[in-house]
Amino acid sequence: MTLSVPTPDAVQDLICSARGCREEATWGLLWNNPKLHTVERRKVWLACDGHRAQLEEFLGARSFLRDVVPATELPGADVPAADLPVGDG
């Protein structure tokens, strides 16, 4: 029997998911609704520092929140070039 490892959905631009917010997201809130999604599915809400607690509370109250990770660790995250490590050449 092979166990599937939960994998977050890929993201594009790192923009906060809070309504009306256009700040850069620094956190990925990984969640799923067990009535709709398979056990290994991880949907992603992005959060800036200012909205992280609010979005965590919303998902947590519904028992949907599974994990919180730095946004730069999410698959497909567009990390600004200024944030990438500089190679030795």
C-alpha positions in Angstrom: 0.0 0.0 0.0 1.4 3.4 -1.0 0.5 6.4 1.1 0.0 9.7 -0.7 1.8 12.7 0.7 -0.3 15.9 0.9 0.8 18.3 -1.8 -0.3 22.0 -1.9 -1.9 23.3 -5.1 0.5 25.4 -7.2 0.3 29.1 -6.8 1.1 32.0 -9.1 1.5 35.5 -7.8 2.1 35.8 -4.1 -0.8 38.1 -3.4 -2.8 37.9 -0.1 -6.2 36.1 -0.4 -7.9 38.4 2.0 -10.8 40.3 0.4 -9.5 43.6 -1.0 -5.9 43.1 0.1 -3.2 43.4 -2.6 -0.2 43.0 -0.2 2.5 40.5 -0.9 1.7 37.1 0.7 4.3 35.7 3.0 2.4 32.7 4.2 0.6 29.8 2.6 -2.4 28.4 4.6 -2.9 24.8 3.5 -6.4 23.5 3.9 -9.1 21.1 2.7 -12.7 20.5 3.2 -13.0 16.8 3.9 -16.5 16.7 2.5 -15.3 17.9 -0.9 -11.6 17.1 -1.2 -9.5 13.9 -1.0 -7.3 13.5 2.1 -4.1 14.4 0.3 -5.5 17.5 -1.4 -4.2 20.8 -0.1 -5.8 24.0 -1.3 -3.9 27.2 -0.6 -4.9 30.5 0.7 -2.1 33.1 0.6 -1.8 35.6 3.5 0.2 38.7 4.2 1.5 39.2 7.8 -1.5 41.4 8.6 -4.2 38.9 7.5 -2.6 35.6 8.5 -4.4 35.3 11.9 -7.8 36.3 10.4 -7.6 33.7 7.7 -6.2 31.0 10.1 -9.1 31.7 12.4 -11.7 31.4 9.6 -10.3 28.1 8.4 -9.6 26.8 11.9 -13.2 27.4 13.0 -14.3 25.1 10.2 -11.6 22.5 11.0 -10.2 23.0 7.4 -6.8 24.3 8.3 -4.1 21.7 7.9 -0.8 23.6 7.9 0.9 27.0 7.5 4.1 27.4 5.5 6.2 30.2 4.2 4.8 31.3 0.8 8.2 30.9 -0.9 8.0 27.1 -0.2 4.8 26.7 -2.2 5.0 25.0 -5.6 5.0 27.5 -8.5 5.6 30.5 -6.2 6.9 33.4 -8.1 9.7 34.6 -5.9 11.0 38.1 -6.9 14.5 37.9 -8.4 15.8 40.2 -5.6 14.9 37.4 -3.1 16.8 34.6 -4.9 20.2 33.6 -3.7 23.1 34.8 -5.8 25.3 32.1 -7.2 29.1 32.1 -7.3 29.1 32.3 -11.0 
